[in-house]
Amino acid sequence: MYFPIQKTLEKYLNIGFAKGDTGNDLNQKHVVNFSYLLFFASCLVLLLFFSFISQPILAVFCFIWMLMGGVAWRYCYKGEFTRAQITFPILKSSKVLILCLFFFGEETGFHWLFANIIVYAVVVFRGDQKVIKYGILFSSSLGFLVCEFFSQSSLALTEVGKSLCIFFVFFKLTFHFTTVITLVMSRLNAVNLYLRNLAEKDELTGLYNRRKVLAEAQNIFEASVLNSTPCIFAIIDLDYFKKVNDTYGHDAGDLVLAKAASIMKSALRPQDLIGRYGGEEFIVIMRNIHIEQSVILMNKMRESIKNSQISLRDDTEISISLSIGLASMDSSTSRYEEVLVKADKALYLAKHNGRNCVYTEMDSLL
Ligand SMILES: Nc1nc2c(ncn2[C@@H]2O[C@H](COP(=O)(O)OP(=O)(O)OP(=O)(O)O)[C@@H](O)[C@H]2O)c(=O)[nH]1
């Protein structure tokens, strides 16, 4: 039951923009769509209410507001967002003003619904729409005062009706405020996640980028020192990668890099971390593993790359290989950079000794 409702709500809130859209004005769009949705629902409730208590003129008014709301909401569909933004407060103000002045009266608190318009204006209008925003803030405040001082008494309502109206206003204000805050917060969270991905992920391979992997290296290194657990760093370099670029083009080189990254990642244990160090170089950080086991793991990764045929866009299949240098931290290591330097030396040996192989820091001491 919950999911269809959520799905439908999301569908209506996302009207007028594509999924995955990351523009700055998305929370404004959500709030505009939500406001129209709520406006539509409240007009419908009032339409039924006025029909029920035989107030045909007010029922017709509600019907007209519903229609106009529907037309204005369509502006979002058609990409005329500014029109939709501006029409909502006009419709809503006219509704609150007319119903308060001529039916509900100020003692039901109906005119407090101007607060919804004020919240809407603050959230929805951008910095370059200051004139419209302050115009709406001013006219809503004025509308509130007019209702407060010039409303007729709500003669048509019984005491119970007045109480119900006060409850309706309270519920609507609370629901509107909390939903707008939730929409803005969830949007901020989504933007935050998006920016964090941009800052931490390498676009081509989808792996962590150099900044993130080195930050993690620092954290993992410190935790290993603190807990006296083993930790191995590997530097991995694709062999003769320049040749791939020179023979098949830079785009093909990009494709090979992305596919190689995905094969490497799938060869690792869940607790291992891999990131792109730069160009065709990668770093792997392995926790709670000894050097002998890490050599086995890295050889498995090397073989899975060697045995994979990578298909290029023109269906040409090529195979590539990796050279890997490994180093572990020990009691004499005080900074993670020292482990990286040792892994780099081991990588140099692997390259020097024919490539497509794994070397450790111990080999470079021989
Ligand atoms: N397509 C593509 N190429 C890149 C990227 N980053 C670095 N390269 C290329 O990677 C190549 C690295 O070349 P070299 O450093 O000579 O290394 P290599 O050809 O792999 O030779 P060895 O490492 O000695 O086996 C250069 O041609 C770079 O232009 C990238 O993001 N995309």
The ligand as an SDF file (V2000), in Angstrom:
LIG
                    3D

 32 34  0  0  0  0  0  0  0  0999 V2000
   43.1580    6.8780  -22.9610 N   0  0  0  0  0  0  0  0  0  0  0  0
   43.7580    7.3370  -21.8610 C   0  0  0  0  0  0  0  0  0  0  0  0
   45.1000    7.2910  -21.7800 N   0  0  0  0  0  0  0  0  0  0  0  0
   45.6900    7.7350  -20.6590 C   0  0  0  0  0  0  0  0  0  0  0  0
   44.9580    8.2480  -19.5860 C   0  0  0  0  0  0  0  0  0  0  0  0
   45.8500    8.6110  -18.6210 N   0  0  0  0  0  0  0  0  0  0  0  0
   47.0770    8.3280  -19.0810 C   0  0  0  0  0  0  0  0  0  0  0  0
   46.9910    7.7870  -20.3080 N   0  0  0  0  0  0  0  0  0  0  0  0
   48.0660    7.3350  -21.1910 C   0  0  0  0  0  0  0  0  0  0  0  0
   48.7710    6.2670  -20.5920 O   0  0  0  0  0  0  0  0  0  0  0  0
   50.0100    6.1930  -21.2570 C   0  0  0  0  0  0  0  0  0  0  0  0
   51.0780    5.8140  -20.2690 C   0  0  0  0  0  0  0  0  0  0  0  0
   52.2330    5.6260  -20.9840 O   0  0  0  0  0  0  0  0  0  0  0  0
   53.5910    5.2210  -20.3310 P   0  0  0  0  0  0  0  0  0  0  0  0
   53.7920    5.9710  -19.0470 O   0  0  0  0  0  0  0  0  0  0  0  0
   54.6410    5.3870  -21.3630 O   0  0  0  0  0  0  0  0  0  0  0  0
   53.4210    3.7380  -19.9150 O   0  0  0  0  0  0  0  0  0  0  0  0
   53.1140    2.4210  -20.7420 P   0  0  0  0  0  0  0  0  0  0  0  0
   52.9610    2.6750  -22.2040 O   0  0  0  0  0  0  0  0  0  0  0  0
   51.9730    1.7760  -20.0660 O   0  0  0  0  0  0  0  0  0  0  0  0
   54.4290    1.6110  -20.5480 O   0  0  0  0  0  0  0  0  0  0  0  0
   54.8310    0.8390  -19.2410 P   0  0  0  0  0  0  0  0  0  0  0  0
   54.1250    1.4450  -18.0880 O   0  0  0  0  0  0  0  0  0  0  0  0
   56.3190    1.0290  -19.1640 O   0  0  0  0  0  0  0  0  0  0  0  0
   54.4720   -0.5810  -19.4640 O   0  0  0  0  0  0  0  0  0  0  0  0
   50.2550    7.5430  -21.9040 C   0  0  0  0  0  0  0  0  0  0  0  0
   50.1790    7.3910  -23.3050 O   0  0  0  0  0  0  0  0  0  0  0  0
   49.1000    8.3960  -21.4260 C   0  0  0  0  0  0  0  0  0  0  0  0
   48.6610    9.3070  -22.3990 O   0  0  0  0  0  0  0  0  0  0  0  0
   43.5460    8.3110  -19.7130 C   0  0  0  0  0  0  0  0  0  0  0  0
   42.8070    8.7430  -18.8110 O   0  0  0  0  0  0  0  0  0  0  0  0
   43.0060    7.8340  -20.8540 N   0  0  0  0  0  0  0  0  0  0  0  0
  1  2  1  0
  2  3  2  0
  2 32  1  0
  3  4  1  0
  4  5  2  0
  4  8  1  0
  5  6  1  0
  5 30  1  0
  6  7  2  0
  7  8  1  0
  8  9  1  0
  9 10  1  0
  9 28  1  0
 10 11  1  0
 11 12  1  0
 11 26  1  0
 12 13  1  0
 13 14  1  0
 14 15  2  0
 14 16  1  0
 14 17  1  0
 17 18  1  0
 18 19  2  0
 18 20  1  0
 18 21  1  0
 21 22  1  0
 22 23  2  0
 22 24  1  0
 22 25  1  0
 26 27  1  0
 26 28  1  0
 28 29  1  0
 30 31  2  0
 30 32  1  0
M  END
$$$$
